[in-house]
Amino acid sequence: MGSIRTLFSGDVDVTYGRLYVVSDPENYGDTPYDPRAGQTTGLCGAAVPGYLFLTTGLHTGAVGYTVELHEVEPEPDESWEEITEVSFRPVTPQVSLDLWGGDGSFPLALDMVDHRVRHCVSGMDEAVERELECLHGLVIERHLLQFWPAPPARDRLVKQTSSGAAYWHDVARKEPPPPAPEELAEAERRAREEERRAAEDALRREWGGQLPGERLLNVRGNVAGLRELAPHLLHALDRLPPEGQRAVARWAMRRAYEKAGLDGVDWVAPALDAVEHGQPLPPPFHHRDAVVDRLLSDPNVPDTTAPPALAWPTAGIRQQFLALPALYAAVDGDPLQAAVDALFAAAVTYGSDYGTLLAEARSAFPGAPGPATA
C-alpha cells in the first residue's frame, strides 16, 4: 500500500466557494487563463502550472479539509460522492493550501515532482441547503486531496452525484483549451514590448520629448532641477564633447558670480580665473566653510537676493550663497556633471530671471536650444 502522510487536516472557512493549492505565490492571483481551461472536470482546476483551483459547493462557511501524500496510488474510496483526478507539479518548493483573500495559508510539504491528485468531496448539495448553519460553524461539506507521484495525464471524472458538481463540470467543459506554450510566449513577448514602449513614452515626457542617453540618465546632482527648466538644454549638453561641456560649466560659473556681484571681490576673482585656466583653487577655496565665513565677514561682499522663483525655496537667501556652488561644480571631474550643476546653480542665482541666463547660453553655445517657456 505504501506510506501515507497527512499534510493538513482541519476545518477551514471558505469564501466565494473557493480555495487554492499554490506553489507560485508571486503570480497565482493573476493566472493567464481559467484554471479549468481544457478540462472535463470542474472541481479541481489544474490547467495553470503550479496551481490548483479548488471549488466548494458552499459559498461561505466552514468545510472540512484533509490533504494527504501517498507513496503510491491509493485505492479510490467510493464512499465519497464526488471524485475527480488531475495532475500537478509544484513550480517552487513553497507549496501551501490557501484561503481566498489571504484569510489563511497552510504549508504543504510537496516535492517539486509530478503528482497525480485525487479530489474527493461529499456534502456539496446539503451544505448549500444548510448554508446558514454552516456560517455558524456546522461542517457538512468535506474534501480530501490525495497526492502521489505519477507522470502527467489528462484530468478524469471518476464519480459525480451532486447537482453542484455537475454544474462546475459543465462550466469547465465550456472553457476553451489553454493557449499553447508558443502562444503564451508570444503573449508574454507582446506584454514586455508594451511595457517597454510605455516606459519609453514616460521617459520621453519626462525629458522633453526625447529619450535621454545612458550617460545622461546616470548624471547625478541637479539634473532633475535643470530638466524641469530646460530639458532640451540637457540633451544638447550631452551631445557636446567633454571640452565643450567644461566650457559651459566655466561659463555658467562666471555668469552666476557676475549676477551675484562676486566677480569683482578681490579674493574671489583669482578663484574664478584659476577655474577658467584649469589651475588649483587659491585659498580660502580649499574649504567651503572658510569661504562661507569670509562671505559673511567681508563688508565688501554684496548682500543681494535673487528675484523669487516659485519652484525654488530660495526666498531671503543671499545670491552670493546661491552662486557659490557653481564654482565647485565647474571643477567636478566629470565634464557633463560639471556643466549640469554649474548651470543649475547659475539659474537659481538668477531666480525668476533664469530665462535670461538660458537665452545667453543659446547665444554663447549655438548648439544649445533656448530657454524653457514659462
Secondary structure as the mmCIF struct_conf table of DSSP 4:
data_model
#
loop_
_struct_conf.conf_type_id
_struct_conf.id
_struct_conf.beg_label_comp_id
_struct_conf.beg_label_asym_id
_struct_conf.beg_label_seq_id
_struct_conf.end_label_comp_id
_struct_conf.end_label_asym_id
_struct_conf.end_label_seq_id
STRN STRN1 ILE A 4 VAL A 14
STRN STRN2 THR A 15 THR A 15
TURN_TY1_P TURN_TY1_P1 TYR A 16 GLY A 17
STRN STRN3 ARG A 18 VAL A 22
BEND BEND1 SER A 23 SER A 23
TURN_TY1_P TURN_TY1_P2 PRO A 25 ASN A 27
HELX_RH_3T_P HELX_RH_3T_P1 TYR A 28 ASP A 30
BEND BEND2 PRO A 32 TYR A 33
TURN_TY1_P TURN_TY1_P3 PRO A 35 GLY A 38
BEND BEND3 THR A 40 THR A 40
BEND BEND4 LEU A 43 LEU A 43
STRN STRN4 CYS A 44 GLY A 45
BEND BEND5 VAL A 48 VAL A 48
TURN_TY1_P TURN_TY1_P4 PRO A 49 GLY A 50
STRN STRN5 TYR A 51 THR A 55
BEND BEND6 GLY A 57 GLY A 57
BEND BEND7 HIS A 59 THR A 60
STRN STRN6 GLY A 61 HIS A 70
BEND BEND8 GLU A 71 VAL A 72
HELX_LH_PP_P HELX_LH_PP_P1 GLU A 73 PRO A 76
TURN_TY1_P TURN_TY1_P5 GLU A 78 SER A 79
BEND BEND9 TRP A 80 GLU A 81
STRN STRN7 GLU A 82 PHE A 88
BEND BEND10 VAL A 91 PRO A 93
STRN STRN8 SER A 96 LEU A 99
HELX_RH_3T_P HELX_RH_3T_P2 TRP A 100 GLY A 102
BEND BEND11 ASP A 103 ASP A 103
STRN STRN9 SER A 105 PRO A 107
BEND BEND12 MET A 112 VAL A 113
STRN STRN10 HIS A 115 SER A 122
HELX_RH_AL_P HELX_RH_AL_P1 MET A 124 GLU A 129
TURN_TY1_P TURN_TY1_P6 ARG A 130 ARG A 130
HELX_RH_AL_P HELX_RH_AL_P2 GLU A 131 LEU A 135
TURN_TY1_P TURN_TY1_P7 HIS A 136 GLY A 137
STRN STRN11 ARG A 142 PRO A 149
STRN STRN12 ARG A 156 LYS A 159
HELX_RH_AL_P HELX_RH_AL_P3 SER A 163 LYS A 174
BEND BEND13 GLU A 175 GLU A 175
HELX_LH_PP_P HELX_LH_PP_P2 PRO A 176 ALA A 180
HELX_RH_AL_P HELX_RH_AL_P4 PRO A 181 GLU A 206
TURN_TY1_P TURN_TY1_P8 TRP A 207 GLY A 209
BEND BEND14 GLN A 210 GLN A 210
HELX_LH_PP_P HELX_LH_PP_P3 LEU A 211 GLY A 213
HELX_RH_AL_P HELX_RH_AL_P5 GLU A 214 LEU A 217
TURN_TY1_P TURN_TY1_P9 ASN A 218 ASN A 218
TURN_TY1_P TURN_TY1_P10 GLY A 221 ASN A 222
HELX_RH_AL_P HELX_RH_AL_P6 VAL A 223 LEU A 229
HELX_RH_AL_P HELX_RH_AL_P7 PRO A 231 ARG A 239
BEND BEND15 LEU A 240 LEU A 240
HELX_RH_AL_P HELX_RH_AL_P8 PRO A 242 LYS A 259
TURN_TY1_P TURN_TY1_P11 ALA A 260 GLY A 261
TURN_TY1_P TURN_TY1_P12 ASP A 263 GLY A 264
BEND BEND16 VAL A 265 VAL A 265
TURN_TY1_P TURN_TY1_P13 ASP A 266 VAL A 268
HELX_RH_AL_P HELX_RH_AL_P9 ALA A 269 GLU A 276
TURN_TY1_P TURN_TY1_P14 HIS A 277 GLY A 278
HELX_LH_PP_P HELX_LH_PP_P4 GLN A 279 PRO A 282
TURN_TY1_P TURN_TY1_P15 PRO A 283 HIS A 286
HELX_RH_AL_P HELX_RH_AL_P10 ARG A 288 SER A 297
TURN_TY1_P TURN_TY1_P16 PRO A 299 ASN A 300
BEND BEND17 VAL A 301 VAL A 301
STRN STRN13 THR A 305 THR A 305
HELX_LH_PP_P HELX_LH_PP_P5 ALA A 306 PRO A 308
TURN_TY1_P TURN_TY1_P17 LEU A 310 ALA A 311
BEND BEND18 TRP A 312 TRP A 312
TURN_TY1_P TURN_TY1_P18 ALA A 315 GLY A 316
STRN STRN14 ARG A 318 ARG A 318
HELX_RH_AL_P HELX_RH_AL_P11 GLN A 319 ALA A 330
TURN_TY1_P TURN_TY1_P19 VAL A 331 VAL A 331
BEND BEND19 GLY A 333 ASP A 334
HELX_RH_AL_P HELX_RH_AL_P12 PRO A 335 TYR A 350
HELX_RH_3T_P HELX_RH_3T_P3 GLY A 351 ASP A 353
HELX_RH_AL_P HELX_RH_AL_P13 TYR A 354 ALA A 364
BEND BEND20 PHE A 365 PHE A 365
TURN_TY1_P TURN_TY1_P20 PRO A 366 GLY A 367
BEND BEND21 ALA A 368 ALA A 368
HELX_LH_PP_P HELX_LH_PP_P6 PRO A 371 THR A 373
#
